[in-house]
């Protein structure tokens, strides 16, 4: 009886701590959202509205799906994924591939998963707006551009590792459509 009560108390305490953490995060995000919108509007060159911002629970769920998609793409290396490293002199290649995505996906809305003021943030934005400013979005985030399609089946990670001269940029793309766009664009760039 005591052990059962102890487990029940622990679950209640864990649940309470989780609610407190979530409320604390909600309060932080509420206070930083105006700065997030202002800064991201400058980065993208378009007005970003508050209605674009996702709540933390949805952001966390999408981040988990994103990590799973990335992990599957890296581990399986299937024909439905693309993964390549670029050295620091190949930024123009990375940007060109991202611009190809912007051109092909211009009518699609996507989820941008980013960090701002220490918290993960999620937004719904137009793919062309995000990919056409890939370098600026990476700088805004601090080290990467992470995008998931609205149907959760496609994803892109452009990771910037400034301390690694050989593998400064990693681009991994998965799904049944987006890797094809990237492969078509990538053919013109020499492999290293």
Secondary structure, 3 states (H helix, E strand, C coil): CHHHHHHHHHHHHHHHHHHHHHHHHHHHHHHHHHHHHHHHHHHHCCCCCHHHECCHHHHHHHHHHHHHHHHHHHHHCCCCEEEEEECHHHHHHHHHHHHHHHHHCCCCEEEEEEEECCEEEEEEEEHHHHHCCHHHHHHHHCCEEEEEECCCCCEEEEEECCCCCCCCEEEEEECCCHHHHHHHHHCCCCCC
